[in-house]
Amino acid sequence: MIFRKKVDPETAKYFLEISNLFDNKEIDLEDRSTICANALEETKGKELELVTDGVISHTLQILVQGCELEQLCMFLRSCIQSFAVIAMDKFGSHVAEAALKALATHLEDDTSRVIVEEILNRICKVIAADATNVMCSCYGSHVLRTLLCLCKGVPFDSLQDFHMTKRSAVLAERLSGGSSRPGDQNLTSFQHGFPDMFKTFVRQMLQNAKNDISTLLTEKNSSLVLQTVLKLSAGDDDELNHIIAVLLGYDEDDTAQKKDYSEQKNKIVALLEDTAYSHLLEVIIDVAPEELRSNMLIGTLKGALFAISSHHCGNYVVQALISSAKTADQMKQIWEELGPNIKELLELGKSGVVASILAACQRLETNRLEISEALSAALTSDSEPSDSIVAHILFLENFLREKSYWKWPLGVKMSVLGCLMLQSIFQYPHQYIRQYVASLLALDNDQILQIAKDPGGSRVLEAFLCSSATTKRKFKVFAKLQGHYGEIAMNPSGSFLVEKCFTASNFSHKEAIVSELLAMQNELSRTRHAIHLLKKLDVDRYSRRPDQWRAAQTSKETTQREFQAEFGLNNSKPVGQSIEELFSPQSPAKKRKQKEKTDKTTTADAGTTKPESFQKNTKGQKSAKAMSEGESSSKKPVSMPFLNDGGKRKSPGFLSDKPIPKKQKHERPSDGRRFVGDGSSVGTPFVRHNVKQKQSIAELAALAGKDKLTAGEVRKLLKPEISAKGA
């Protein structure tokens, strides 16, 4: 407890006058630093009582942020011995943090860096000497995390990422299919830190708090500090081995790599029931070097994964372990323990574990058939129709709660986790997910419309359009949405779905969509998200010059098909993605992030599709159940061709489900390079060596996106070698 000394009335009156000057904005910008310096002079010898005063501390925050570096350092040197006490105080902690952030603004200047380094070194020594108390204090913990970030060189705009972890952001990252370790992407951005000081500071803290480690692991505030230390150390395997060894009780020889983790198994599993410890172990698993993580899986958690998954805290650790799996063998080991318990995990409300398994199986291309069938069996019964699986997943928690009498609910938000699970499923090869596709198509028009209007449900439909499902089945979904595109586009998430439907459809369907949007143009133009959609689909041109719009679309589709046929892009471009998007310097995912910053649950749009050999020989293939995951994962799946109608203009409407004849595909060489399919070009690379540098992919893509092409541009686009010879 801090005993605050009362500030004398005269000093309190002085700082009240200073506060009024700032509040009334009576200070000119050029006079600000002088007034701040003079006011800080008045704190000499009285720093502790002033910074811990509820009123004056607010004024001091303004002063330390507005003064020059010299006055700031003078103030910090005067109160350096009391810095730990100040950091743990309710009011002083705000002044301490403001001072640290003010120091960070001077790091880019080399001369100032020397001064800042000297001050930080002294602060670190004072804090490290009282590490346990500062870490366990709710105020001191926050100041300490800021100090650690400052020593490491974390940019201001990234501070919050290391201070606190948002559960929703972590879940979205784990289910997005990425496999990079947290913190790796930040190593290059730590440009103005003091890495040696950071390492020394961390080691001194751990050494001084050695006898209190067991307390620090389970205390909320200290756990947050240790999580920050681990995240900031990501990528430095030597330091991580030392830190993790200390935290898990193996610090005799400063390494955790070769320890027998089975010795600590019961202790660690028991501690996982504690919220603070489970969060800490999540971060340990996320950042741990590969060898250490593998040893933990085998030595500590093996055989206990289901028990840990069943716990309200421990299940997050298992999610982290699944998401950090790097090889198919690691995933198979996890599957052996959790695979037979999918139904139990769902009934226990641990859907996040199941969602993590779905995403990891797709990323590592293993056990996809098994998890697909296990999930289907877990959410359906013999008495229910097999086409109910998608409905059950869309309303996952609602269904599990009311299983015996559940009916499709109206006006209920769809399950975030359920929608993420379906997005992962629709990335699987088609032979593994037939029952899910059939279930989606069995839903009636009103149910499909409800899905399209839901933020998570619309992404499920987007994932389906990018999946390996056949063209015929995708058109069944288009037909169910007919007449409602304008209504759907009124929702921020729905506008993305309408755009995806437009891109993935044929000419007549495109015109039908634009006609519906035109009918609601006034309403749509009042929403920010729909304005982009109206521009992207060129609705204004369609309203003024429909023939010109049709000609532009026909030209674009014809050029696109010829471009694909000429350069063999059919087998490399995801469904529903135009050539302009394929070669655009800004990816669709980045555009989506800019347009809808508040939504953090996006997943990859590109789906995994049916192997070409499977498409050609469907009848001769063995059934999906007979196929092994190893056989399917040895061949990279290819994308479905565009849903085009040959460029012929038709009245607004929808094509029948009749399959569209496909152009002859050109073979792609085994080394992954694309070749011009002219019969004599078997050994000729996509960009010939005798073609000038200006004949680049970017130029060809730009030509492909034009509404109209001259005869010369057509020759240049379709026969690059001819234009090169004539150059």
N, C-alpha and C positions, 0 to 999 in steps of 0.2 A: 504494500500500500504506500502511496506517495502522500506525504504530508505537505500540503501547499502552504507556502509562506505568504501572508497577505501583502499585497502591493501597497506602498504608501500612497496616500491620496494625491499628492502633488504629481507623482509619476503617472498615476492612473489618469489624472486630468490631462496631462500632456499627450498621452497616447490616444485619448478620446478626441482631442483636437486634431491630431494627425488623421484619425479615422474619418472624422467629419470632412476633412479636406478631400480625401479620396472619394467619399460617398457623394459629395456635392460636385465632384469633377472640377474643382477649382485649381487643379495643378496642371500647368503646361507640361507638355511632353519633355521639353528640354530641361525642366526643373525637377522632374520626377526622381532621377537618380540621385541628385543632390539632397533632396528632402529625405529620401530613403536612407542615404548614408548618415545624415545628421541624426535621424531618429534611431538608427542602430547604434550610434555612439552612446546614446542614452541608456542602452541596455547593459553596458559594462558592469560586471559585478552583480547584476540582478537578473541574469539570463534565465535561470531555472524558475524563479517565481513568476517572471513575465510570460514565458512560453506555456506555463501550466495554468495561466489565468484564462477563464472561459471567454472573457471579452477581448482582452489585449492580444490573445493568441491569433485571433482573426486578423488584427492589424499587422502583426508580425509576419503572417503568411504573405500579405501584400508587399511588405518591405523587403523580404528576402528574395522575392521574385522580381522586384523592380530596381534593385541596387546593382552596382557594378561588381565584378568578380572579387576585387580587392576587399570591399566592405563585407561581402558575403563570407569570404574566407576568414576575415577578422572575427566576425560573429561566431562562426563555427569553431574557431580555435578557442574562443573564450568559454564555450560551453561543451568542449569536446569530452571532458571527463564526466560530464553528466548526460552524455548523449544517450546512453542506454536507458537511463531513468526517464528522459524526455520522450524517447521512442515508445515507452510503455504507458505514457500518460494519455488520458482521453483527449486533452487539448494539445499537449505538446507534440503528439505523434503527427498531427496535421502540419505543424511548423517544420518538424524534421523532414517530412516527406516533401513539402514545398521547397525546402532548402536543397534536398538531393536532386529534385527535378530542375532546379535553377542551375545547379552545377553541371547537369547534363547538357545544357545549352552552350557551354563553353568548350566542349570536347573537340570540336573541329579545328580549333586554332592550336597549333603545336606549342606555342609559348604557354597558353592557358592550360594545356593538358598537363604540363609538369606540375603546376600549382594544384590542379584538381587531384592529380594522382597522390600528391603528398597528403592532402586533406582526407581523401578516401582511405588511404592506408591507416591513418590514425583512427578514423571512425571504425574501420573493420576490426582493429585490435581491441577497441573498447567493447564493441558488440560481441566479439568472439569470447572475450573473458567472461561474459555473463550470458552465454549462448542459450542455455536451457530456459532461463526466465524470459528472455526476449522472445524466443520461439514460441513459448506457451502463452504469451500475452496476446490478446486479440488485437491490440493496437500495435504492439511491438512486432508481431508477425507480419503485419502489412508493411510497416517501414522496412523490415528486414528483406522482404521480397523485392521491394523497390530498390534497395541497396544492392542486392544480388544482380538484378537486371542492369543496373547502372554499371557495375563492375564488368559485366559480360558485354555491355555495349548494345543492349536491346533498344531498338528504335521506340520512340514514344508511342507510336500508333500500334505497337505490338505488345505493350506492357500488359494489357488485360489478358492476353492469351496465356501469359505465364503466371499471372496472379491467381486466376480462377479458371476452372475448366467447366464449360457448359455441357451438361449431359447430352443435350440434343445435338450439339455440334460434334461431339465425340461419336455418337451413334451414326450420324450422317457420314462422317469420314470413314468409319469402319465398314459401312455397307455400300460405299461408293465404288468398291472394287480396287481401290488403291492399295499398294503394298509397301509404300515408303514409310520409314520409321519417323515418328513425330520428332520434330526438332531438326531433322536433317536439312530441310529446306531453309532453315533459318541460319545455318552456320555461316553462309556468305554474307548475311546482312549484319552480323556483329562486327561492324567496321571500326567503331570508336571506343571499344572496351579495353579492359586491362586483363587479358586472359590469365597471366601469371598471378596477379593479385586475386583474381576470382578463385583459382585453384587453392592458393595458400589460405584464403579466407575460409573456404569450405572445409579444408582439412583441419584448420584450427578449431572451427566450431564443432566438428564431429569429435575431435580429440577431447575438447573441454567438456563436451556433453556425453562422453562415453559411458559414464555410470548411470545416465538417465535415458539411455536409448530405448529401453522397453516402455518408458512413459511417453517419450516423444513419438513413438510409432502409433500410439492409440489416442493421442490428444489431437483434437481437430486443428488447432492453429499451427502446431508444430508439424503436423502431417502436411499441411499446405506449403510450409517452408521447404520441407524435404522434397515434395513433388516439384516445386520450382527449381530446386537444385538439380534434380534428375533431368528435367526438361532442358535446362540450360547446358547441361553436360552432354546432351545427346550427340553422338558422333565421336566423342573422345572415349574410346573403349577402355584405356588404362584407368582413367579417372572413374568411369562407371563401375569397373570391376572393384575398385577400392571402396567407393561409396556404398555399393550394394552389399559388399562383403560386411561392412560395418553394420549396416541396417539389419542384415539377416543373422548377425552374430558370428561371422567368420572373418575376423580382422587380424588374426595373428601374423599372417604373412602377406597382408595387403592384397589378397586375390580371392575371388569367389569362383574362379573357373573350374578348379579341380576338386572342389569340396564335395563331400557326400551329403547331398541335400536330404537324403532319407532320414538322417539323424534329427533334422528339424521339422520333419513332415507333420507330425501331430501338433506341434506348437504353431506352425504356420497355418494349418487348416483351421485350428481353433481360433486363431486371431482373425481369420477372415470373416468371422461373424461381427467384427467391429467395423463400423462404417469408415472411420478414418484410416484404419489399416488396409482395408480392402481397396480404397481409392489409391493409397500409396502403392500397393502391390500392382494395381493396374498400370500405373506409370512405370514401375520397374519392368514389367513385362514388355511394355511398349518400347522402351529405350534400351533395354539390355542387349549387350553384344550377342551375336547369334549362338555362340558356343554355350554361353551362360544360360541363355533362354532354353536351349535344348536340354541342358542338364537339369534345369528346374522342372521342365515338363516330365522328364523321365524319372528324376529322383524324388521330386517333391509332390507333384500333383497327379502323377499317374495312379490310376485306381481310385482317385477321389473326385474326378471331374463331375460326375453326376451329383454327388453329395454337395459339392461346392456350388454347382449350377442351381441347386434347389434352394439355396439361401438367398435372401433378399439383397444382401451385399455381395456375397461371393460370386453370384452369377455374372456380375460385371467383369470380374477378373477372368472368368472363363471366356467371356466375349472378347476381351483383350487378347487372350491366348490364341483363340481361333483366328482373329484378324491378323495376328502377327505371324501365323504359320507361313513358312517360306517354301516348303516342298510338299509334294503330293504324299510322301511317306509320313510327314508330320500330321497332315490332315487325316490320313487313314488311321493313324494312331488315335487321334481325337474321335474319329467316327466310330471306332470299335467300342469306345466307352459310352458315347452319347447317342449314336444311331438307333440302338434298340429302345431308347427312352424318349423319342420325339413326342409321343402322345402324352407321356407323363409331364414333360417339360411344359407343354402347352397348357395342360390342365392346372399346373402349378403357377401359371402366369408368367413363365420365363420365356416369353416369345422372342425376346432379344437374342437369346442363345440360338434359337432355331434360325432366326433371320441371319445371324452371323455365319452359321454353318452354310446356309444357302449361298451367301455371297462368296465365302471362301472356296466352296466347291467349284463355283463358276470360275473364280480367279485362277485356281490351280488345276482346273479341268480334271477333277477326280470325284468319284462317288456321286455324280449328278443323277444318275438313274435311281440309285438307292434313296437319296434324300427326297427326290421327286415322288417316288412311290410311298415312302414312309409318311410324308406330309399329307398326301392324299388319303391314306388309310387312317391317319390320326383324326382327320376332320370329317370323315364320312362314315356311315355305318351301313350294314346290309339292308336295313329298312329304308334307307334314303336313296334317292336317285344319284347316280355317279356325277351328274352334271351340277351338283350343288356346291362343289368344292370352292369355286371362285367366290361365290356369294358368302360362304363361311369365312374365307380369308379376308375379304373386304371389310367385314364387320367382326373381326376376330374376337376381340374382348367381349363384345355384345353376344356373339354366338356361344362362346365358352361359358358365359354366365347363365344363359337361358337355353342351354342345349336341347332339353327335352321338348320344349314348346316354342322354339325359335322360329320367327318368320322374318322375311325381308322387311327392315324398318324404313319408314319414310321420314325424311327430315333429320336424320341422324348422321353426324359426321363419321366418315369412314376411318377405320383404324390406320394410324400412321405406320405402325409396324407391319400390319397386314398388306398395305399398299407397297411398302418397300420390299416385302417378301415376294409379291407378285412381279414387281419390276425385275428382281433377280431371276425369278423363274423364267420370265419371257426372254431372258438372254441365253437360256439353255438351248442346245440343238433341238430341233422340232421332234425328233423321235423320242425324246425324254419327257415331253410336256403335252402330248396329244390330249390327255384328259382335261388339262387346264384350258386349252384352246377350245375344245368342245364345250366345256362348261361356260366359258365366256360367251360363246355364240348362242347358247341355250337361253340366255337372259332375254327378256322381252324389251321392246323399244323404250318403255318408260324407265326400266332399270338401267339400261345403257346410258340414257340421257342423264339419270341421276349420277352415274359414275362420272360422266363427262363434266358435270358441274362441280364435282367435289375436288378440292385441291390435290389430294392424294390420288383419287380415282382417275383424274385426267392424265396423270403421269403413268398410270397403269395402261391406259389405252395407248398412250404414246409409245410405251415399251412394246406393246403388242404390234403396233404398226412397224416397229423396227425389228421385230422378231423374225424367225425363220418360217413362220406360218405362211401358207400358200396365199397367192393373190386372191383366189376365190374366197377364202375365208376372211381376208381383210375387207373385201368389198361387202361382205355381209354386215360388218360393223358400220361401214360407210352408209349403207342403206338404212340402218337403224337410226342414224344421226340426221338423215335427210329432213330438211324443214326446220331444223333447230340450230343451225350453225351461228346465226346471229345471236340467238339467245345464249349459246355457249360462250361466244366471244365476249360477252359482257363481263365474264369472270376473268380475273388476271391469269389464272392457270389455264382456263379454257381457251384463251386466245392462242396459247402455244399449241394446244391440241388442234385447233382449227388450221393453224399454219402447217402443222405436221400432216394433217389430212390432205391439205392442198398440195403439198410437195409430193406426197406419195401416191397421188391419184392420177387418173387419165384426164384427157382434155375436157370431155363433157362434164365430168365430175368437178373439175376446177371451175368451169363456168357456172355450175349449179351453186357452188359455195359462194362465189363472188356475187351472184344474183341475190342470194339470201342476205349477204352482208350489206349490199346496196340498199335493200329494203329497210335496213335498220341503221343506215349510215349516220343519221342525225344523233341517235342515241349513242352509237359507238364512238363518235367523234368527241363526245364529252368525257371519255375515259382515257387516261394516259396510255394504258397498255394497248387499247384497241386502235389508237391512232397509228401506232407502229404497224399493226396488222393491216390496216387499210392501205397504208403506203406500200407495204411489202407485196400485197396482192394486187396493187394498182387498181383499186376499186374506182377511183376518180376517173381514170381513163376509160374504164368500162362504162361508166355512166354517161360520158360525153361522146366517146367514139368506140362503141362496142366492136365494130369491125376491125379497127386498128388494134384493139386489145387482143382479139382473136388471132389476128395475123402475127402479133408479137409473140403470143404464147405458142402458136404453131411453129414459128421460126425457132423459138428457143428450144422447144421439144425436139424438133427435127435435128437441129445442130447438136443438141445434147446426145441424141441417139447415135448420130454419126461419129461424134467425138468418142463415145464409149466404144463403138464398134471398131473404130480405127486404132484406138490406143489400148483396148482391152481393159477399160476401167470397170466393166460390169462385175468383175470378180473382186474388186477392192473397195468399192464405195458402198457404205451402208444404205439400207432402204430409207427412203424419205429424205435424202440429203442431196441437194443439187450440186452441180459442178462448181457454181460460185461459192457455195458453202465449203466444199471440199478443199478449195485452194485459197479460201479467204484467210487473211492474216489474223483475223479474230475468229476464234472458234465459236460455234453456236452456244456452247456451255458458258463462255465468257459473256456473250451477248445476253443470255438468260440471266446471268448473275447481276448484270448491270440493270436489267429491266425489273427484276424482282428480288431486291436485296433482302427483304424480310423473310423469304422462304429458304430454309437451310436444308431441306431434305431431298435435294435433287440427286438423281443417279444418272449414270451414263446412258445416253440415248441409243448408242449403237448396240444392237443385239447380236447374239451369236446365231448363225443361220445354218441351214441344212447343207451338208456336204454335197458337192456336185454329183458324185457317184451315186449318192442316195437318191437324188432327184431323177437321174436317168434310169435307174434300175430298181424302182420301188417294189415291183412285184417279186423281183429275184432276191431282194434283201431278206435277211433273217429278221425276226421281230425285234422290237426295241428291248424287250426283256432278255433276249438272247445275246444282245450285243454287250460287249464289255466296255467299261469306260476307257480302258487302255487303248482299245482299237479306235475309238472315236477321237480321243484326244491326240492321237498321233498325226491326224490330219487337221489342218486349220480350216475351220468352216469358212464358206464364202457367202457373200451377200446376195440377196434376191435382186433381179433386175427391176428397173422402174416400171410402174404400172401405167404404161402409155397405150394410146389407142391408134398409133400409126399416124398421128398428126391430122386426121380428118376432123373437120368441124361438125359438130352435131348440136342439136338444141339442148338447152340445160336439162340435165337428168342424170341417170346413173346407168352404167353398163350392166349387162346381165353378168352372171357368174361364169359365163363361158370363158374358158382359158384363152388368152391372147397368144397368137403364134409368136415364137421367139426367133430372133435373128440368129444366124450361125455364130457360135462363140469361137473366139480364137484361143488357142492354148496358151498357157502361161508357163514359162520355163521354171525349172525346179529351183533356180537360184533366187527367185523372187523378183527379177527384173522384168519390166514390161516391154514387149516387143511389138513392132508394127506387123500386123498380120497380112502380108502381101504374098505369102507363099514362098518367097525367096529370102525372107528375112529371119530365118531361124536363128542365125547367129548375129543378127543386127540389133543393137540396143535401142531402147525407146527413143533416146535422143542420139542421133547419129553423130559420129566424131567429126564428120566433115561439115556439119551444120554450124553456122555462126552462133555465138553466145546469145545473141538477141532472140534466137528461136527457142525460147525457154517455155517451161510449163506454165509460168505465170502469164506469158503473152497468149498462149493457146487458150488458157482458161478465160482470159479477158475477152477474147474473140468469141468464145462459146457463150458468154453471157450477154452479148450484144443482141438488140432487138432485130437489127437488119445488118446484113453483110454484103459487101461488094463482091463481085466475082473474084477479084484478086485475093480478098480476105478469105473467101471460101477455099480457094486453092491453097492458100497459106495454112489454113486450119487443117484441111483434110490430107494434103500432100506436102508436108514440110520439106521433104527432100527435093521437090521440084522447085519450090521458091528459093531454096538454098543454092541450087545449081545456077539459077538465073541471077542470083545476087552478084 
